[in-house]
């Protein structure tokens, strides 16, 4: 049985927090550049050029891509043949505190949802853990800004609403969001499960690299259809119009109750940040 120390987990999470905030993953950067290359509307093309320049400067100067360095969403795939020496969740939270403090990243977590205050170190992390076969731990840090998070929505549709109801809800969510989530956006879409599981699915969908389609051909085709329809809305980069409103989207599904059709859309901005390490 493989042993992984809490200390290693802490150091890894700290590094991932910093890395994710300073540089976008290659698939997101490539999607932004592709949007720039195919854009014909002058204002939109200029806006996309500015977004790319921002990414370049952030990398060169080692400063955050966005001033909102997000809530630290941490996804952990824990191998069943791993023994963790120490407190797993404490190790993750210690890593977030270390990364956000030593990386001079903005601390944005309110200590109480109503009475507010600030925890001072961007903890607690919002942790999703899955047990998987094997003897490794895969950690992904997704710093989630709230300008886009606030545009996310969930609906408990009726089965009779069907696929058209799902499409309409996704499109309505994008149109209601408009320029608020700093488009071009990335969308994570969950379908099925229960009220709580469908929103978790939508968040998890944001981890999938842009352009990587659902393994089920039916949902892969739906992803393509929705992406095309969203980009025809004309909202465009930062809401100034143009050909690209959405850089990419992913759909994740679960079985659900015969009486329901849950749908959730987790909206993310063009600064869709994530970093992964395998221990």
Helices and strands as residue ranges (DSSP letters): E 2-5, H 6-22, H 26-38, H 42-61, E 71-79, E 82-85, H 88-102, E 126-132, E 137-144, H 146-149, E 153-157, G 159-161, H 162-177, E 185-193, H 195-205, H 217-231, G 237-239, E 246-256, E 261-268, E 275-278
